[in-house]
Amino acid sequence: MVSKRKIYIQEQVKSHAVSIIVALIMIIPFIWMILSSFKPGTEIVRMPPTFFPETFTTKNYVTLFQRLPFGRYFINSIIMSGGITLISMFSSSLLGYVFAKFKFRFKNFFFFLLLSGFMIPFATLVIPMYLFISSIHLTNHYLGLILPFCISPFGIFLMRQFMEDIPNDYMEAARLDGASELWIYSRIILPLTSAALGGVAIYNFLMTWNQLWWPLMVTSQPNMRTLPLGVAALALQQGKRYDLLITGASVSVIPIIILFAIAQKQIIKGLSVSSGLKM
């Protein structure tokens, strides 16, 4: 019995050691990038490189926000990602409820048609989406940035998988009491699926925050650029200013790191639901 326990402990120590090593390999470059944003340019290119700043300075951030309107880029990214996240939460939960709890003709066909969005590369959809947005005159407009991503195939699939496990007795009892379908959806279904809904929100926010192609296609005015476009413009204009490039990349990445650190349990729970596992 003791030997089995020792073997179990050894296996746990090995698995945790491997996980820590892999995590450090992945996170150290981000830590170095953020720390380097507080270094002067000469220290960044110095060989051998330094990990912690020898000369701590915030001048890079001051210069960055003076030369380019990164504050405006940040607001644009928040509006785009936040708008897509809120709308996709509503559409994913509503369509997931329909596909999970209602019976109608060709239900499976329409569901798999929606899921086919997983199999179509985004690059093949950019030009058709741009032609559509341009035809309704939504270029250089927040709606043009948000509209193509309002339906999330992953979100619909995730919500459907979660809602299928909700007993139908809850809905039947509410209908017998005269509740409408909208009341059942808002007062019963949504509270019971808050974990999956949070996973959908975080997934969509993370996926849209780093969007580069679509904002590049539909925005030509500098005041409509998002953070990824701002970093790309910075690389073209200040290609040899590594201090500004690293600072711009840090401004773009720091909100995502903070969000992931706060909501990592929700992300894991959402992914577990989508794979058929229960937390």
C-alpha positions in Angstrom: 0.0 0.0 0.0 2.8 2.3 0.9 4.7 1.6 -2.3 1.6 2.4 -4.4 1.2 5.7 -2.6 4.9 6.5 -3.2 4.5 5.7 -6.9 1.4 7.9 -7.1 3.2 10.8 -5.4 6.2 10.4 -7.7 3.9 10.4 -10.8 2.2 13.6 -9.5 5.5 15.3 -8.9 6.7 14.4 -12.4 3.6 15.6 -14.0 3.5 18.9 -12.1 7.2 19.5 -12.8 6.6 19.0 -16.5 3.6 21.3 -16.4 5.6 24.0 -14.6 8.5 23.8 -17.1 6.1 24.1 -20.0 4.3 27.0 -18.4 7.6 28.8 -17.7 8.7 28.3 -21.3 5.5 29.9 -22.6 5.1 32.7 -20.1 8.8 33.9 -19.8 8.7 35.6 -23.3 5.6 37.6 -22.2 7.2 38.6 -18.9 10.4 39.7 -20.7 8.4 41.7 -23.2 6.5 43.6 -20.5 9.6 44.2 -18.4 11.4 45.4 -21.6 8.8 48.0 -22.2 10.2 49.8 -19.1 13.8 49.7 -20.5 15.5 52.4 -22.6 16.1 51.4 -26.2 19.8 51.0 -25.7 19.3 48.4 -23.0 16.8 46.4 -25.1 19.4 45.8 -27.9 22.4 45.3 -25.6 24.2 42.0 -25.7 24.0 40.0 -23.5 20.4 41.0 -22.9 19.0 41.8 -19.4 15.9 40.3 -18.0 15.0 42.9 -15.4 15.3 46.6 -16.2 18.6 48.1 -15.0 17.2 51.6 -15.8 13.5 51.7 -15.1 11.6 54.2 -17.2 8.1 54.9 -18.4 9.2 57.2 -21.2 8.4 54.5 -23.8 4.7 54.7 -22.9 4.7 58.5 -22.9 6.4 58.6 -26.3 4.1 55.9 -27.7 0.9 57.7 -26.8 2.3 61.0 -28.1 3.2 59.7 -31.5 0.2 57.5 -32.1 -3.3 57.6 -30.7 -3.0 54.3 -28.8 -5.7 55.4 -26.4 -8.2 55.7 -29.3 -7.0 52.3 -30.7 -7.6 50.8 -27.2 -11.2 52.2 -27.1 -11.9 50.9 -30.6 -10.7 47.4 -29.6 -12.9 47.5 -26.5 -16.0 48.6 -28.5 -15.4 46.0 -31.2 -14.6 43.0 -28.9 -17.2 44.0 -26.3 -19.9 44.5 -28.9 -19.2 41.1 -30.5 -19.0 39.4 -27.2 -22.4 40.8 -25.9 -24.2 40.0 -29.2 -22.7 36.6 -29.6 -23.6 35.7 -26.0 -27.3 36.5 -26.8 -27.3 34.8 -30.2 -25.4 31.7 -28.9 -27.7 31.2 -25.9 -30.9 31.8 -27.9 -30.0 29.5 -30.8 -28.5 26.9 -28.4 -31.8 26.9 -26.6 -33.8 26.5 -29.8 -31.6 23.6 -31.0 -31.5 21.9 -27.6 -35.2 22.1 -26.5 -37.3 22.5 -29.6 -38.3 20.0 -32.3 -38.8 21.1 -35.9 -38.1 19.9 -39.4 -34.5 19.9 -40.6 -33.3 20.8 -37.1 -30.1 18.7 -37.5 -29.5 20.0 -41.0 -29.6 23.6 -39.9 -27.4 22.8 -36.8 -24.8 21.1 -38.9 -25.0 24.0 -41.4 -24.1 26.4 -38.6 -21.3 24.1 -37.4 -19.9 24.1 -41.0 -18.5 27.6 -40.1 -15.8 25.7 -38.1 -14.6 24.1 -41.4 -14.4 27.3 -43.5 -11.1 29.2 -43.2 -11.6 32.8 -42.3 -9.4 33.9 -45.2 -11.9 32.6 -47.7 -14.7 34.7 -46.1 -13.0 38.0 -45.9 -13.7 39.2 -49.4 -17.4 38.2 -49.5 -17.9 39.8 -46.1 -16.1 43.0 -47.2 -18.3 43.2 -50.4 -21.4 42.8 -48.3 -20.4 45.4 -45.6 -19.3 47.8 -48.4 -22.6 47.4 -50.2 -24.5 48.5 -47.1 -22.0 51.4 -46.5 -20.7 50.2 -43.1 -17.0 50.6 -43.8 -15.2 52.8 -41.3 -18.1 52.1 -38.9 -18.3 50.1 -35.6 -21.2 48.1 -37.0 -19.0 47.0 -39.9 -16.5 45.7 -37.5 -19.0 43.9 -35.3 -21.7 42.6 -37.6 -19.9 39.7 -39.3 -19.0 38.1 -36.0 -22.5 38.2 -34.3 -23.1 34.5 -34.8 -20.5 32.2 -33.2 -20.7 28.5 -34.3 -18.6 27.5 -31.3 -20.8 29.4 -29.0 -24.0 27.8 -30.4 -22.5 24.4 -30.1 -21.3 25.0 -26.6 -24.6 26.3 -25.4 -26.6 23.5 -27.0 -24.4 20.9 -25.4 -24.9 22.4 -22.0 -28.6 23.0 -22.4 -29.4 19.5 -23.5 -28.6 18.3 -19.9 -31.1 20.6 -18.4 -34.2 18.6 -17.4 -37.3 19.3 -19.5 -39.4 19.2 -16.4 -38.3 22.7 -15.5 -39.7 24.1 -18.8 -42.9 22.0 -18.6 -43.7 23.2 -15.1 -43.2 26.8 -16.2 -45.4 26.3 -19.2 -48.2 24.8 -17.1 -48.0 27.9 -14.9 -48.5 30.1 -18.0 -45.0 31.2 -18.5 -44.0 32.4 -22.0 -41.0 31.0 -23.9 -39.1 34.3 -23.4 -39.7 34.1 -19.7 -38.5 30.5 -19.5 -35.4 31.5 -21.6 -34.5 34.5 -19.5 -35.5 33.3 -16.0 -34.7 29.5 -16.1 -32.3 28.7 -19.0 -29.9 31.6 -18.7 -29.3 31.3 -14.9 -28.7 27.6 -15.3 -26.2 28.1 -18.1 -24.2 31.0 -16.7 -21.0 28.9 -16.6 -21.2 28.0 -20.3 -22.3 31.5 -21.2 -19.2 32.9 -19.4 -17.0 30.6 -21.4 -18.6 31.8 -24.7 -18.1 35.4 -23.6 -14.4 34.9 -22.8 -13.7 32.8 -25.9 -15.3 35.4 -28.2 -13.5 38.3 -26.5 -10.1 36.7 -26.8 -10.7 35.7 -30.4 -11.8 39.1 -31.6 -9.3 41.2 -29.6 -6.4 40.1 -31.8 -8.4 40.4 -35.1 -6.1 42.0 -37.7 -7.5 41.0 -41.2 -11.0 42.2 -40.8 -10.3 45.7 -39.2 -7.6 46.1 -41.9 -10.2 45.4 -44.6 -13.1 47.6 -43.4 -11.2 50.6 -41.9 -9.2 53.2 -43.8 -9.5 56.1 -41.4 -6.8 56.2 -38.7 -9.3 57.0 -35.9 -11.0 53.6 -36.6 -8.0 51.5 -36.1 -7.9 48.8 -33.4 -4.8 47.9 -31.3 -3.5 45.1 -33.6 -3.6 47.6 -36.5 -1.9 50.2 -34.4 0.9 47.9 -33.5 1.3 47.0 -37.2 1.3 50.7 -38.2 3.9 51.2 -35.5 6.1 48.5 -36.9 6.0 50.2 -40.4 6.6 53.7 -39.1 9.1 53.0 -36.3 10.6 49.7 -37.5 14.0 50.3 -35.7 12.5 51.7 -32.5 12.4 48.3 -30.6 11.5 50.1 -27.4 8.3 51.5 -29.0 7.4 48.2 -30.7 7.8 46.2 -27.5 5.7 48.9 -25.6 3.0 48.8 -28.2 2.8 45.0 -28.1 2.7 45.1 -24.3 -0.3 47.5 -24.4 -2.1 45.1 -26.7 -1.3 42.0 -24.7 -1.6 43.1 -21.1 -5.5 43.3 -21.1 -5.7 39.7 -22.5 -3.2 38.4 -19.9 -5.2 40.1 -17.1 -8.5 38.7 -18.4 -7.2 35.2 -18.8 -5.7 35.3 -15.3 -9.0 36.4 -13.8 -11.2 34.1 -15.8 -9.1 31.0 -16.4 -11.5 28.8 -14.4 -14.3 29.9 -16.6 -12.4 29.2 -19.8 -11.4 25.7 -18.6 -15.0 25.0 -17.6 -16.3 26.1 -21.0 -13.8 24.0 -22.9 -14.7 21.0 -20.6 -18.4 21.4 -21.5 -17.6 21.5 -25.2 -15.6 18.3 -25.0 -18.4 16.5 -23.2 -16.7 16.5 -19.8 -18.3 17.8 -16.6 -16.5 19.8 -14.0 
